Amino acid sequence: MTSIALGKYVPYDTWVHRLDARTKLFATILLMVAVFLPMPTWSMTLLFQGALLVIISILLACTKTPLSWILSSLKMLWIMVIFLLVVYIVVPKSENVLGIAWSVNGWTVYWDSFAEAARIVARLVMMIMIGTALTSSTKPLDLTYALEWYFTPLKVIHFPAAEVAMTISIALRFIPTLLEDTMRVMRAQASRGVDFQHGGLFRRIAGLTSLIIPLFVSSLTRSQELGDAMECRCYDPREKRTRYRLFHFRAADFVIAFFAAAILVGVAVTSGLHLDFFSMMGVTTL
Amino acid sequence: MSIRFEDVTYVYNPKTPEPVEALHNISLEIEEGSFTALIGRTGCGKSTLVQHLNALLHPTSGTVFIDTFVNASQKKKRDKKLKPLREKVGLVFQFPEYQLFEETIEKDVAFGPKNFGDSDEVALEKAHEALQLVGLDESFYKRSPFEISGGEKRRVALAGVLAMKPKYLVVDEPTAGLDPLGAKKLMELFTKIHEAGSTIILVTHDMDLVLGYCTDVFVLDHGKVALKGKPNDLFGQDVSRFSLQTPAIFDFAFRLEKAGYKIDKNKLNRVEDLAKAIVEGRR
């Protein structure tokens, strides 16, 4: 189960870990938006995406997330890259500024197609990096609290913020438990001669049944037990709740939130006004 | 032929911020034909050790020999074919009732033998035999394993392993959560299987069981073998430093000794032995 590295919390004590979950969620969303804003020219795209990549890499390095995690998630992206390339090469584009890559028998492929694919991949990679920086430095429960905090104003329109947060936190809480259950049943069935990796299709399906049914049974039992336990402690989703762990914004939180906002505003203005720094400086680029 | 651990270390979550060393340079030998107990406080590495016996875990360093099978770390040479080993070493986990999944009890018990290549008929035959052994009669065969009581479920799960007729039977806390009579019956079943020629490895927290049924005992503490020997020798000394309790019979004997009785603790395994010893002590 070590392959599930994406989205896993790593208990270090860096300044990113110490930031308020609400700040991190806020900054993450702003940065993600910034990554996806389009730029007027290719050179501007390169400049801004490059700058964002540097900022995000520094952020990620600060969380001490092992680089191998990112690399392993990139491995999964390979199929995506090839798919994108094929789509962009087959589907012709109206605007082509980078020149012709090749032209065979009237089938013309422009460099723009490659650049387009590269841009999407770069965006995805940065998305993954930001997401990993958030999840590896923030406990899942803290994230739910942060979500609940942001949902609270929606209570005015009868949005069940507390219930949604409770549902999410229960789901998150049970991921490791279910993984543990899975491992336990897998070990038990492996002892009874099930081979989950090898053997014919039929055998493997039979093996999986022996895993899935006990898991269903135990998760149903667990949810029943949890429901009973919550009822015994008089859980009522409509009651007003207080919290044992309180969040406090600190100076660092304001600084980070400000930086994230500044980056987004900068990128948004450049994007929205179609500013081209290079032509402003009198340099002609693509 | 025996099970031999040579300098075995096992680390959970290596290469992470929080590696946990569960076994530390363990060397021990479990002899064929013995009824060996593994005891020690919670988290001392018993369950980890047990999982090395049928290669569910591979040592981080060191080697485990199970008869001729070699279980070693990935880097070293080790046997790749696990099925023959798993047929030989039957592992019954804690609360095994969670592993049931089939429509009928007999099918669930026959699942193991079928995985090891038995035909449906032979597997069912073995299943019936195993179910008889754990005390469940024909009326149970066609019932669903999900509609019976907890104790019965446990016996079905145990039968699921017994049906494979393992040479080494490893049971992890089989009596946890059972009523006293059920626990006693279960232990008598293990004794019967032991006398029929199997080697039994029992992980338990119940010292009365260790004294009453086992021939050998290993005390694990913080991932190391702290003590080994015969149960009667072990409980003659103070075991509270390993967070273990002196068996009730020995406790009684100690108090009698304090009061001036002479009691031979070498043959003191069950309540009857204690009664006999008291009678002899009076003479």
Chai-1 contact restraints between the chains, C-beta under 6 A:
chainA,res_idxA,chainB,res_idxB,connection_type,confidence,min_distance_angstrom,max_distance_angstrom,comment,restraint_id
A,V185,B,Q99,contact,1.0,0.0,6.0,A-B,restraint_1
A,R187,B,L56,contact,1.0,0.0,6.0,A-B,restraint_2
A,A188,B,F93,contact,1.0,0.0,6.0,A-B,restraint_3
A,A188,B,Q99,contact,1.0,0.0,6.0,A-B,restraint_4
A,S191,B,N54,contact,1.0,0.0,6.0,A-B,restraint_5
A,S191,B,R86,contact,1.0,0.0,6.0,A-B,restraint_6
A,S191,B,L91,contact,1.0,0.0,6.0,A-B,restraint_7
A,R192,B,G112,contact,1.0,0.0,6.0,A-B,restraint_8
A,G193,B,R86,contact,1.0,0.0,6.0,A-B,restraint_9
A,G193,B,G112,contact,1.0,0.0,6.0,A-B,restraint_10
A,G193,B,N115,contact,1.0,0.0,6.0,A-B,restraint_11
A,G193,B,F116,contact,1.0,0.0,6.0,A-B,restraint_12
A,V194,B,N115,contact,1.0,0.0,6.0,A-B,restraint_13
A,S210,B,F101,contact,1.0,0.0,6.0,A-B,restraint_14
A,I213,B,F101,contact,1.0,0.0,6.0,A-B,restraint_15
A,P214,B,Y98,contact,1.0,0.0,6.0,A-B,restraint_16
A,P214,B,Q99,contact,1.0,0.0,6.0,A-B,restraint_17
A,P214,B,F101,contact,1.0,0.0,6.0,A-B,restraint_18
A,S218,B,Y98,contact,1.0,0.0,6.0,A-B,restraint_19
